[in-house]
Amino acid sequence: MAVVTADAQSYHIVVTNGVNGVLCEARNAASLQATNEQMLAMTDKHRCYAGSSSRQQVEAEFDKQPLNKAAPNMVEEVLLRGKT
């Protein structure tokens, strides 16, 4: 999915402006509006390319193994909390 997000905190780590999405100024409604208009003006082909680029970037840069290892323990912890 092509992404529109603010250039703040860690969001810019996942979005390369103009490649897999578009960044707007944080806390700036006019910038968000302009960025949304920019995204809507893109061709379907460009938005599909941006979406594919997003997936490739996330798969290449972010490791899901830590989450996969932690998930069973998190579920067990939540279930145990519900029993007390």
C-alpha positions as CSV (number, residue, x, y, z in Angstrom):
1,M,0.0,0.0,0.0
2,A,1.3,3.4,-0.8
3,V,1.5,5.5,2.4
4,V,0.8,9.1,3.4
5,T,2.3,9.9,6.7
6,A,3.9,12.7,8.7
7,D,7.6,13.3,8.6
8,A,7.8,12.8,12.4
9,Q,9.0,10.3,14.9
10,S,9.9,7.1,13.2
11,Y,7.5,7.2,10.4
12,H,10.1,8.4,7.9
13,I,12.0,5.1,8.5
14,V,9.3,3.2,6.7
15,V,8.4,5.8,4.0
16,T,10.8,7.0,1.4
17,N,9.2,10.1,0.1
18,G,8.0,9.7,-3.5
19,V,9.0,6.1,-3.7
20,N,6.7,4.1,-1.5
21,G,4.6,7.0,-0.2
22,V,4.5,10.6,0.5
23,L,5.5,12.5,3.6
24,C,3.8,15.6,4.9
25,E,4.8,18.1,7.6
26,A,3.9,17.0,11.1
27,R,0.9,18.8,12.7
28,N,0.2,20.8,9.5
29,A,-3.3,20.3,8.1
30,A,-2.4,22.2,4.9
31,S,0.6,20.0,4.3
32,L,-1.6,16.9,4.9
33,Q,-4.2,18.1,2.4
34,A,-1.5,18.8,-0.2
35,T,0.1,15.4,0.3
36,N,-3.3,13.6,0.0
37,E,-3.9,15.5,-3.2
38,Q,-0.5,14.5,-4.5
39,M,-1.3,10.9,-3.7
40,L,-4.7,11.1,-5.5
41,A,-3.0,12.7,-8.5
42,M,-0.7,9.8,-8.9
43,T,-1.6,7.2,-11.6
44,D,-2.9,3.8,-10.5
45,K,0.4,2.4,-11.8
46,H,2.5,4.7,-9.6
47,R,0.4,3.9,-6.5
48,C,0.7,0.2,-7.2
49,Y,4.5,0.6,-7.6
50,A,4.6,2.5,-4.3
51,G,2.7,-0.2,-2.6
52,S,5.0,-2.9,-3.9
53,S,8.0,-0.8,-2.9
54,S,6.5,-0.5,0.6
55,R,6.2,-4.3,1.0
56,Q,9.7,-4.9,-0.4
57,Q,11.2,-2.3,2.0
58,V,9.5,-3.7,5.1
59,E,10.4,-7.3,4.2
60,A,14.0,-6.3,3.6
61,E,14.6,-4.1,6.6
62,F,12.4,-5.4,9.4
63,D,12.9,-8.8,10.9
64,K,9.7,-10.5,12.0
65,Q,11.5,-13.2,14.1
66,P,11.6,-11.2,17.4
67,L,7.8,-10.8,17.2
68,N,7.3,-14.4,16.3
69,K,9.4,-15.5,19.3
70,A,7.7,-13.1,21.7
71,A,4.0,-13.6,20.6
72,P,3.4,-16.9,22.4
73,N,4.6,-15.4,25.7
74,M,2.6,-12.3,25.3
75,V,-0.6,-14.3,24.6
76,E,0.1,-16.5,27.7
77,E,0.7,-13.4,29.8
78,V,-2.6,-11.9,28.7
79,L,-4.5,-15.1,29.3
80,L,-3.0,-15.5,32.8
81,R,-4.0,-11.9,33.7
82,G,-7.6,-12.7,32.8
83,K,-7.6,-15.6,35.3
84,T,-6.6,-13.6,38.4
